[in-house]
Amino acid sequence: MKYTTNNVKNGDYQENHVIYVGTQTGSFKRVDIFNKDNPYKQTNLQNLDAVTKESKVTALCWADDDKNEIILGRGDSIIRTFECDKNQFCETDLSIPEGKIVGLAWSQDTIVAASDSGKIHILNDSMSIIETGDNISKMRQCSNNKNLVAVGGKDRKNNLKVFDLESQKQIFSSKNVPHDNLQLEVPVWDSDISFVNNSDSCLATCSRYGYIRFYDYRQQRRPIHNYTDSRDQAFNSLAEKDGIIYVGTTTGILYAFDLKSMKTPLHTYKGATGSISSITVDETGKYLFASSLDRYVRVFDSQKSHLLYQCYVKSKVSEILMKEADDRLLNERKESSKQTVDVSDEEYETMFNKMQKVNDDAGEPSSKKLKLVKHSHMKRHSGIVFRT
């Protein structure tokens, strides 16, 4: 499929997938790919009037193996829980003292949140805190052992570390690669992390400084494999499935690497024009989901590198989660298909209502008013036409 800015869906892509999307504007929505009548249908899941720039969605994670609850972290230190079966947020929100939330986890019926200030908050009755550094970029939980989390950030003292939530102790700290040819220390910035191979001792990291590293801390502290991009690509996001690492760059390109040999990419996925903000892979490993700052979510065939689906979601996407549509969502689609389609768009209506009115130099409304007119392609693009 050639590059396009339209909403598109490949006819061969017939999976019942649904994507939950968190954005930089603070909105949280669901994209119903499974909807055969309208695979680009988007449902806002929270009140847009309460959304501010400070409420940017910075972290999403599942709170259970059945994928019925989502934990949402924001830039204003607020943590919310969304119940998918009830299609609503819990009434009680949590918060951490300070800092932007950069990672969430669910362990022993307790929410765990990491802030960019370098603290892991275990939000139980005792409200425990684990100190990890001072400039953390990401925290990820081990799917094989829920008590383990990994953190990484910018600068050498915030290198990759693994902590045991039960004992609240550090069990691993990575060691940097040897100095370069000029005997200078190689700069460190772990922008994203993933436990790999269903193991609690193998991890992969990517960096804004253009490297991808694979660790097995049972063997050594330094990386087993290290890939450095010769084109000065900056890697921003990472995901792993069945020994394949998927990384996204700040220029909108996705790569796939085999952990056994990271000399060259296995596949390249193109189509995005903005930084890749979040990546996830389905349970089969066949479909690769990605979001980017060009306001699109996309689905690729992970083996053939083909673009299968593309949807414009109106806001810059910061985090995504995906799941198979359950019976409730499928039945909801059948019921909605019998009703009249509502063409109104709550997000665009809210945006236009908040726009400042245009006045003349005297401070009074001009007799020749500027009218904001929604473009005919508004459902797919954010274009605005000004008419006099």
N, C-alpha and C positions, 0 to 999 in steps of 0.2 A: 504494500500500500504506500503510495507516494505521499510526500509531506503535504499536509492540508491544515487549515485552521478551522475546518468544519467539525461538527460532531459526527463521528463515524463509528460504524460497527461492522466488522467482517461477518459475512453470512455464515461462515464456518464456526464462529464463536457463539455457542448456544448454552453456555454454562449458567447456572443460577447463582451468580455472584452478587454480593452487595458490598459497597464500600462506605465506610464511615470516614468523614472528612473533617479535620480541624484546620482552621485558617488563621492567617496572621491578623485578620480583623476581629477575631474572637468568635466568629460564627461556627456552628457545629451542625453538620448536615449528613444526610444519607443519600447515596446515589444508587438507584435501583436498576442495576444492569439486568437483573433477572426479569424485569418487566418487558414482556414481548411486545406490548403495544407502544410503550414509550421507554426505551432503555436508557434515556437521558434524564429521566424524572429525578428531581432533587427535592428532598423534604428537609426544611429547616427544623431542627430538633430542640431549639431553645429560643427564648424571646429575644428578638434582635434589638429591642429598645434598651435592653440592659447591657448590650455589648459595647465595649470601649477599646481603644488601642492598647490599653494596659492588659486587657483580658485575652491577649493573643494565646492561642492553643500551642503549647510547647511540648506536650507529651501525651501519648495515648497508650493504654495497655488493657488487655483483657483481665478481668478479675476472677475468671473461672475457666476451667477447661472446656465447658460447653459453650463458651462465648455468648453468654446471656447478659453480662454486665461489663461496662467499659468504665475505666477510671481515666479521668481527663485532668491534666495539669495545665495551669495557665501562667503567663508571665507575671501576674500580680500575686503569685504565691497561693492562689486558691486551688483546691482540689475538689472535683465534683464526680459523682457516680451516676452513670446513666444505665437504666434498666431497659434492655432491648425489648423484652417481652411486654412491658407496660408502656414502652415508647415515651418515657419521661425520666427526668432527673430525680434523684432522691431529694427530699426537702432539706436535709442537713448537709452543709458544705464543710469541708475541713480546710485548714490553712497551716502554713509553716511560718515561722517568725519573719523570715526575709529571704530575698533572692528569687530568681526565676527558676521554675521547676524544669529540670533537664532530663528527668527520668523517673519512671514509676514502676512499682513492682507490687505483687500480692503474695504474701507469705504468712502461713499460719493464721488466716483470717484477719490479717493486718495489712494496712496500706503502708508502703515504704516509698518515700519520696526523696529525691536528690535535688539539691539546689546548686546553681552555678557558683555559689560562694564556697562550695567544697564540703557540705554537710549532708549526710544521709540521715533522714528523719524517720524513725520507726514509730508510727503513730498509734501506739498501744496505750495502755493506762499509764505507763511510766514515761512515755514520750522520750524514748532514748535517742541519742544523737551519736553518730560515728563521724569523726573528723577524717577527711580524705585528702584535702589539699586546699587550694584557694581559687582555682580557676577551672572548674570542671565543665566539660562540654556535653557529656552523655553518660547515662547509667543504663545498663541492660541486666536483665535477670536470666539466670540459667534455666532453661525449660526442663532439664533433666534433674536438677536439684534446686528447688525453689528457695533454699536458704543461701544460695550464692548469688552475688551481684558483682558486676565489674564496672569500674568507672575509669574515665580517661579525660584528659583535658590538655590545655596549652601549657607549655614550658616543662622543663625536665622534672621538676618536683611533682608534676601532675600527670606523670606517665601512667600507663595501664596498671591498675591494681585490682585485686579480687578480695572481697570481704565475705566472711561468714556471718549472716544476720543473727544466727542463734547464739554464737559466742561473742559476736560483735568485735571480731578480731580480723586483722589483715592476714591473709594466707598466701598472697603472692604479690610481688612488685616486679615489674619488668625492668630489664636492663637495656640501655640504649645500644644501638649498633656501634661498631668501632668508629673512631674519628675518620674524617675524610682525608683526601690526599694532601690537604694543607694542614693536617693535624688539628683541625677544628672540630668541635663537637657538633654532631648532626642535630639540628633543631627538632623538637618534638611537639606535635599537636595531634592527639588522637581525637578526631572529630566524631567518629562513630565506632561502635563495638558490637561484636556478636559472638556468643558461644557457638561452636561449630561441631559437626559430626555427632550430635546428641551426646556430647561429652561435657563433663564439668571441669576439665583441665585444658581443653583446646579452645583458643580464642583467635579471632581475627580483628584487626583494626584498620581503619583508613585515616588519611590525614589531609588537611588543607595544604600541607607541604609536599603532597604528591607521592606519598608512599602507601603501600598496603603490606601489612605484616601478619604473619601467622605464628602463633605461640603454642607450645605444649609445655606447661610449667612443670610437668613430671620429669622432663629431660633437662631443661635449662631455662635461664631467665631471659636470654636473648632470643630473638625470633628465629624460628626454624627456617622460614622462607621470608624473603624481603623483596618486594617489587617496587622499583622507583621509576616513575614516568619521566621519560627524557624530554617530553614536550611541556613540562611544567604544569601539568593538569593538577587541579586542586580537587581532591575527593571530599565529598560532603556527607554522604549517607551510604549505608552498607546493610546487606542482608545475606543469609546463607541458607542453602538447602542441598542436602545429599552431597556434601563435599565441594559444591560450587559456590563461589563468592560473587555476589552482585554488588557493584559499587556505582554510585552516581557522582558526576562531577558538577562543579559550579557553572559549567558552560552548557549543561543540558544533555550530556551523553552518558549512557549506561554501558558498563562493561561486565562481562562474566569471566571469572578466572577459575581454573582448576587448582585446588589446594595442593595437589601433588607436584605441580610445576607451574609457577607463577611468572614465567618468563614473558609470555605474550597472552593477550586476551583470547578466550575461546570465541566469544561473540561480542558484537557491538550493536547497541540498540539506539536508533536515532529517531528524532521527531520532536523532541522538546527544544524550546528556545530559551528557557530559564533554568536556573539552578535546580538540580534534583534534590528535593527536600526530604522525601521519605520513600522507602522501598519495602515491599513485602512480597512473599511468595506463597502460593497456595500449598495445601498439604501434598498434592501430587508432584509438585515441582515443575509442572508444565506451564503454568501461567505466572508471569512476572507483572506486579502492579507497581506503578510509580506515580508520584506527584511532583509537580515542579512549580516554580514561582511565576510561570507564564499563565497560571490559573487553570491548568488542565490536570486531569487524572487520566492515566493511560494503562492499557493492558497489552502485554507483549507475549508472543509465543516464545518461551524461554529457549527452545531448541532451534527454531528456525529464524528467530530474531524479527519476526513479522509483527507489525502493529495490528492488533486485533480490535482495539476499542479506544476511543478518545472522546472525552466529554469536558466541555468548558463549564467551570463551577463558579465563575464570577469573582472569586476572591483568591488571593495568593495562598496556596495550600502549604501548610507547615507539617501536618502529620496525617497519616491514613492508617486504617485497619480494614481488613476484609474478612468475609465469612461466606459460607454457603447460606443462601436464603432458606429459612426454616418454613414449616407448614403455615405458621401464622402469617408471615410475609407473603407467601404464595396465595393464601386465601384472601389476604387483604387486596392483592392485585386483582383477583377475580371479581371481588365486590366493586372495586373502584372502576373497573372497565365497564360495568353496567350503568354507571352514573355519568352525568354530564361532566365533561372535562373543564376544570376551572383554569382559565388562561392567565389569571392574575399572578404576579410574582412578588411575594412579600419582601424579599431582600432588596429588589430594585425599588419598590414603593418606599421602603424605609430610607434608602439612600437618597432618593429624590426629595423626600419630606425634610431631611436634615440639611439639604443644600441651602446655602446662604442666598438670600434674594439679592439681585443686582440692582444697585441704585445709581443715580447720576451724581455729578460733582456736588450738587447742592444738598445732597443727602435725601432728596425726595425721589420717589419712584419716577422713572423717566416715562414720558408720554409714549415713547417708542420702546416698549418693553421687549426684553429678550425672553423668548419662550424656549423652555427646555423641552425638546421633543425626543421621545424614545425612538431610536433607530429601528427600522424594520427587522434588523438582524440582532436586536437586543437580547434575544434568548440565547444567542451564542457568543456575542461579543459585548464589550463594554463601551462601544462607541456612543458618543453623544453629539447631536447636531444642534447648533445654535442658529436660530432664525430670527431675523429682525422684522 
